[in-house]
C-alpha cells in the first residue's frame, strides 16, 4: 500500500477514487509512567516514555487506516493527515485519514 501526504503520486495516475479512509487509536497514560515523566519534565529534555507511546499509537492508527483502505479495494492513500484530540484527562485520540484510491502507472 502506498501512503503519501501529497494530493497526487508522481508516475502514477488515479483511476478510481474510493473515498475517505481512516484509522484511529485512543490511549491513556499509565500512572507510573506519568509520574516518571513529570519528574523528568522538571529537568527538561525529551520524555522518552511519551515519545515511545506516541510512536506506537501513530503506527497503530496508520495500520488501521491501511486496513480500512484495503477493505475498500484501494492500492494507495493520498493526502494522509494526522490529528489528535483530548478525550478525557490523560486520554487522547490520534486519527489518521486520507483518500483511498486505485492508481496505476502513468502512460
N, CA and C atoms as a LAMMPS dump frame, in Angstrom:
ITEM: TIMESTEP
0
ITEM: NUMBER OF ATOMS
321
ITEM: BOX BOUNDS ff ff ff
-5.0000000000000000e+02 5.0000000000000000e+02
-5.0000000000000000e+02 5.0000000000000000e+02
-5.0000000000000000e+02 5.0000000000000000e+02
ITEM: ATOMS id mol type element x y z
1 1 1 N 0.857 -1.173 0
2 1 2 C 0 0 0
3 1 3 C 0.903 1.235 0
4 2 1 N 0.649 2.137 -0.924
5 2 2 C 1.374 3.393 -0.978
6 2 3 C 0.582 4.421 -0.182
7 3 1 N 1.249 5.091 0.76
8 3 2 C 0.607 6.135 1.559
9 3 3 C 1.455 7.397 1.447
10 4 1 N 0.84 8.479 0.987
11 4 2 C 1.554 9.751 0.844
12 4 3 C 0.724 10.887 1.427
13 5 1 N 1.413 11.963 1.77
14 5 2 C 0.728 13.154 2.274
15 5 3 C 0.383 14.128 1.157
16 6 1 N 0.842 13.825 -0.038
17 6 2 C 0.594 14.7 -1.184
18 6 3 C -0.739 14.361 -1.852
19 7 1 N -1.302 15.31 -2.609
20 7 2 C -2.581 15.048 -3.268
21 7 3 C -2.471 14.209 -4.541
22 8 1 N -1.25 13.96 -4.983
23 8 2 C -1.055 13.134 -6.169
24 8 3 C 0.174 12.272 -5.963
25 9 1 N 0.414 11.39 -6.921
26 9 2 C 1.51 10.44 -6.812
27 9 3 C 2.285 10.46 -8.129
28 10 1 N 3.468 11.06 -8.143
29 10 2 C 4.246 11.136 -9.376
30 10 3 C 4.471 9.756 -9.998
31 11 1 N 4.282 9.677 -11.296
32 11 2 C 4.474 8.433 -12.026
33 11 3 C 3.271 7.511 -11.996
34 12 1 N 2.227 7.915 -11.304
35 12 2 C 1.001 7.116 -11.233
36 12 3 C -0.182 8.014 -11.55
37 13 1 N -1.234 7.4 -12.041
38 13 2 C -2.466 8.166 -12.256
39 13 3 C -3.595 7.505 -11.484
40 14 1 N -4.451 8.331 -10.95
41 14 2 C -5.588 7.839 -10.19
42 14 3 C -6.65 7.381 -11.177
43 15 1 N -7.07 6.121 -11.076
44 15 2 C -8.109 5.597 -11.958
45 15 3 C -9.452 5.494 -11.254
46 16 1 N -9.415 5.519 -9.91
47 16 2 C -10.678 5.461 -9.173
48 16 3 C -10.473 6.056 -7.778
49 17 1 N -11.37 6.946 -7.4
50 17 2 C -11.382 7.487 -6.041
51 17 3 C -12.438 6.721 -5.261
52 18 1 N -12.02 6.097 -4.172
53 18 2 C -12.925 5.259 -3.383
54 18 3 C -13.513 5.988 -2.184
55 19 1 N -12.881 7.074 -1.772
56 19 2 C -13.418 7.871 -0.676
57 19 3 C -12.503 7.949 0.53
58 20 1 N -13.054 8.497 1.593
59 20 2 C -12.32 8.71 2.837
60 20 3 C -11.985 7.381 3.5
61 21 1 N -10.741 7.27 3.96
62 21 2 C -10.341 6.135 4.782
63 21 3 C -9.681 6.69 6.027
64 22 1 N -9.747 5.943 7.109
65 22 2 C -9.188 6.455 8.354
66 22 3 C -8.842 5.307 9.293
67 23 1 N -8.045 5.637 10.27
68 23 2 C -7.721 4.723 11.355
69 23 3 C -7.474 5.556 12.593
70 24 1 N -7.865 5.041 13.74
71 24 2 C -7.635 5.799 14.96
72 24 3 C -7.199 4.889 16.084
73 25 1 N -6.657 5.507 17.122
74 25 2 C -6.264 4.798 18.334
75 25 3 C -6.449 5.759 19.49
76 26 1 N -6.956 5.24 20.591
77 26 2 C -7.148 6.035 21.802
78 26 3 C -6.236 5.453 22.871
79 27 1 N -5.465 6.309 23.491
80 27 2 C -4.528 5.854 24.514
81 27 3 C -4.648 6.72 25.756
82 28 1 N -4.394 6.084 26.888
83 28 2 C -4.302 6.825 28.139
84 28 3 C -2.91 6.606 28.71
85 29 1 N -2.468 7.557 29.48
86 29 2 C -1.141 7.45 30.082
87 29 3 C -1.204 6.553 31.305
88 30 1 N -0.189 5.752 31.458
89 30 2 C -0.038 4.875 32.628
90 30 3 C 0.372 5.747 33.815
91 31 1 N -0.266 5.551 34.952
92 31 2 C 0.005 6.383 36.126
93 31 3 C 1.482 6.371 36.51
94 32 1 N 2.097 5.204 36.487
95 32 2 C 3.519 5.113 36.834
96 32 3 C 4.398 5.868 35.855
97 33 1 N 4.096 5.722 34.577
98 33 2 C 4.873 6.436 33.566
99 33 3 C 4.633 7.936 33.651
100 34 1 N 3.409 8.337 33.996
101 34 2 C 3.105 9.756 34.125
102 34 3 C 3.916 10.381 35.252
103 35 1 N 4.064 9.669 36.346
104 35 2 C 4.853 10.174 37.468
105 35 3 C 6.31 10.315 37.051
106 36 1 N 6.842 9.298 36.402
107 36 2 C 8.22 9.344 35.931
108 36 3 C 8.402 10.487 34.934
109 37 1 N 7.445 10.652 34.023
110 37 2 C 7.525 11.721 33.032
111 37 3 C 7.473 13.089 33.702
112 38 1 N 6.628 13.23 34.724
113 38 2 C 6.538 14.509 35.439
114 38 3 C 7.872 14.851 36.097
115 39 1 N 8.515 13.855 36.664
116 39 2 C 9.817 14.09 37.281
117 39 3 C 10.854 14.475 36.23
118 40 1 N 10.834 13.808 35.091
119 40 2 C 11.778 14.129 34.02
120 40 3 C 11.538 15.533 33.47
121 41 1 N 10.264 15.943 33.418
122 41 2 C 9.949 17.253 32.843
123 41 3 C 10.513 18.388 33.692
124 42 1 N 10.756 18.125 34.975
125 42 2 C 11.355 19.149 35.834
126 42 3 C 12.768 19.493 35.376
127 43 1 N 13.473 18.494 34.895
128 43 2 C 14.848 18.705 34.443
129 43 3 C 14.913 19.178 32.995
130 44 1 N 13.815 19.012 32.255
131 44 2 C 13.814 19.402 30.845
132 44 3 C 14.314 18.271 29.963
133 45 1 N 14.12 18.426 28.666
134 45 2 C 14.574 17.419 27.724
135 45 3 C 13.449 16.51 27.28
136 46 1 N 13.805 15.534 26.494
137 46 2 C 12.82 14.606 25.925
138 46 3 C 12.291 13.649 26.986
139 47 1 N 11.003 13.368 26.921
140 47 2 C 10.377 12.386 27.796
141 47 3 C 10.175 11.135 26.942
142 48 1 N 11.131 10.22 27.013
143 48 2 C 11.166 9.055 26.134
144 48 3 C 9.925 8.186 26.252
145 49 1 N 9.337 8.09 27.453
146 49 2 C 8.147 7.263 27.641
147 49 3 C 6.998 7.755 26.761
148 50 1 N 6.822 9.056 26.68
149 50 2 C 5.743 9.604 25.854
150 50 3 C 6.09 9.523 24.373
151 51 1 N 7.349 9.711 24.045
152 51 2 C 7.769 9.592 22.65
153 51 3 C 7.479 8.192 22.127
154 52 1 N 7.815 7.176 22.914
155 52 2 C 7.57 5.79 22.51
156 52 3 C 6.079 5.503 22.425
157 53 1 N 5.303 5.987 23.384
158 53 2 C 3.858 5.746 23.374
159 53 3 C 3.207 6.386 22.144
160 54 1 N 3.623 7.609 21.819
161 54 2 C 3.05 8.279 20.651
162 54 3 C 3.452 7.596 19.352
163 55 1 N 4.68 7.114 19.273
164 55 2 C 5.127 6.4 18.067
165 55 3 C 4.306 5.129 17.864
166 56 1 N 4.06 4.385 18.942
167 56 2 C 3.248 3.166 18.847
168 56 3 C 1.814 3.5 18.444
169 57 1 N 1.292 4.587 18.993
170 57 2 C -0.079 4.99 18.678
171 57 3 C -0.202 5.397 17.21
172 58 1 N 0.778 6.144 16.704
173 58 2 C 0.768 6.532 15.28
174 58 3 C 0.795 5.307 14.383
175 59 1 N 1.659 4.346 14.685
176 59 2 C 1.757 3.132 13.866
177 59 3 C 0.453 2.345 13.894
178 60 1 N -0.167 2.245 15.051
179 60 2 C -1.428 1.513 15.158
180 60 3 C -2.519 2.197 14.337
181 61 1 N -2.632 3.518 14.435
182 61 2 C -3.636 4.253 13.66
183 61 3 C -3.359 4.127 12.16
184 62 1 N -2.094 4.212 11.771
185 62 2 C -1.724 4.081 10.358
186 62 3 C -2.06 2.684 9.84
187 63 1 N -1.75 1.65 10.606
188 63 2 C -2.092 0.281 10.206
189 63 3 C -3.6 0.122 10.026
190 64 1 N -4.368 0.725 10.913
191 64 2 C -5.827 0.638 10.815
192 64 3 C -6.358 1.377 9.59
193 65 1 N -5.753 2.524 9.249
194 65 2 C -6.172 3.244 8.052
195 65 3 C -5.876 2.415 6.801
196 66 1 N -4.699 1.817 6.758
197 66 2 C -4.325 0.988 5.606
198 66 3 C -5.294 -0.186 5.459
199 67 1 N -5.636 -0.817 6.56
200 67 2 C -6.599 -1.924 6.51
201 67 3 C -7.961 -1.436 6.015
202 68 1 N -8.382 -0.265 6.473
203 68 2 C -9.647 0.314 6.018
204 68 3 C -9.608 0.546 4.502
205 69 1 N -8.504 1.102 4.003
206 69 2 C -8.368 1.365 2.569
207 69 3 C -8.346 0.063 1.765
208 70 1 N -7.637 -0.936 2.266
209 70 2 C -7.607 -2.239 1.576
210 70 3 C -8.996 -2.843 1.477
211 71 1 N -9.766 -2.727 2.552
212 71 2 C -11.118 -3.293 2.535
213 71 3 C -12.009 -2.589 1.521
214 72 1 N -11.639 -1.378 1.128
215 72 2 C -12.383 -0.632 0.117
216 72 3 C -11.901 -0.97 -1.297
217 73 1 N -10.764 -1.685 -1.405
218 73 2 C -10.214 -2.039 -2.704
219 73 3 C -9.111 -1.105 -3.177
220 74 1 N -8.588 -0.268 -2.294
221 74 2 C -7.549 0.701 -2.666
222 74 3 C -6.174 0.058 -2.723
223 75 1 N -5.298 0.661 -3.522
224 75 2 C -3.894 0.277 -3.509
225 75 3 C -3.004 1.465 -3.151
226 76 1 N -3.636 2.599 -2.823
227 76 2 C -2.896 3.792 -2.405
228 76 3 C -3.807 4.698 -1.582
229 77 1 N -3.161 5.53 -0.773
230 77 2 C -3.869 6.542 0.008
231 77 3 C -3.181 7.873 -0.248
232 78 1 N -3.952 8.841 -0.674
233 78 2 C -3.427 10.18 -0.937
234 78 3 C -3.85 11.139 0.168
235 79 1 N -3.067 12.207 0.328
236 79 2 C -3.376 13.313 1.241
237 79 3 C -3.587 12.837 2.683
238 80 1 N -2.723 11.955 3.155
239 80 2 C -2.841 11.45 4.525
240 80 3 C -2.465 12.54 5.527
241 81 1 N -3.253 12.643 6.581
242 81 2 C -3.023 13.623 7.649
243 81 3 C -3.255 12.976 9.006
244 82 1 N -2.512 13.431 9.995
245 82 2 C -2.707 13.004 11.379
246 82 3 C -3.348 14.139 12.162
247 83 1 N -4.195 13.787 13.109
248 83 2 C -4.795 14.767 14.014
249 83 3 C -4.951 14.122 15.379
250 84 1 N -4.95 14.938 16.415
251 84 2 C -5.142 14.434 17.769
252 84 3 C -6.214 15.248 18.473
253 85 1 N -6.815 14.631 19.464
254 85 2 C -7.765 15.344 20.309
255 85 3 C -7.739 14.704 21.694
256 86 1 N -7.951 15.536 22.699
257 86 2 C -8.024 15.035 24.062
258 86 3 C -9.449 14.612 24.337
259 87 1 N -9.617 13.433 24.891
260 87 2 C -10.959 12.92 25.152
261 87 3 C -11.317 13.063 26.63
262 88 1 N -10.455 12.617 27.492
263 88 2 C -10.604 12.718 28.943
264 88 3 C -9.26 13.166 29.487
265 89 1 N -9.214 13.45 30.753
266 89 2 C -7.933 13.755 31.359
267 89 3 C -7.016 12.55 31.174
268 90 1 N -5.838 12.776 30.644
269 90 2 C -4.84 11.727 30.402
270 90 3 C -5.226 10.742 29.31
271 91 1 N -6.237 11.055 28.495
272 91 2 C -6.643 10.172 27.404
273 91 3 C -6.741 10.987 26.115
274 92 1 N -6.132 10.473 25.059
275 92 2 C -6.139 11.192 23.789
276 92 3 C -6.399 10.232 22.635
277 93 1 N -6.979 10.781 21.578
278 93 2 C -7.2 10.028 20.352
279 93 3 C -6.244 10.556 19.292
280 94 1 N -5.668 9.651 18.539
281 94 2 C -4.883 10.009 17.371
282 94 3 C -5.6 9.391 16.182
283 95 1 N -5.883 10.206 15.183
284 95 2 C -6.552 9.705 13.976
285 95 3 C -5.706 10.078 12.771
286 96 1 N -5.664 9.175 11.817
287 96 2 C -5.026 9.449 10.541
288 96 3 C -6.08 9.183 9.47
289 97 1 N -6.145 10.072 8.493
290 97 2 C -7.16 9.946 7.448
291 97 3 C -6.581 10.391 6.118
292 98 1 N -7.205 9.911 5.058
293 98 2 C -6.763 10.256 3.717
294 98 3 C -7.795 9.8 2.704
295 99 1 N -7.425 9.864 1.442
296 99 2 C -8.314 9.465 0.36
297 99 3 C -7.847 8.135 -0.212
298 100 1 N -8.707 7.134 -0.115
299 100 2 C -8.402 5.807 -0.667
300 100 3 C -8.611 5.852 -2.184
301 101 1 N -7.613 5.404 -2.928
302 101 2 C -7.683 5.446 -4.384
303 101 3 C -7.104 4.174 -4.996
304 102 1 N -7.399 3.981 -6.248
305 102 2 C -6.752 2.954 -7.062
306 102 3 C -5.876 3.706 -8.05
307 103 1 N -4.605 3.36 -8.076
308 103 2 C -3.672 4.002 -9.005
309 103 3 C -3.068 2.953 -9.915
310 104 1 N -2.57 3.428 -11.055
311 104 2 C -1.838 2.573 -11.989
312 104 3 C -0.708 3.399 -12.567
313 105 1 N 0.309 2.757 -13.106
314 105 2 C 1.414 3.519 -13.688
315 105 3 C 0.915 4.492 -14.76
316 106 1 N 1.477 5.688 -14.764
317 106 2 C 1.098 6.678 -15.764
318 106 3 C 1.651 6.253 -17.121
319 107 1 N 0.919 6.554 -18.175
320 107 2 C 1.394 6.173 -19.52
321 107 3 C 2.632 6.957 -19.917
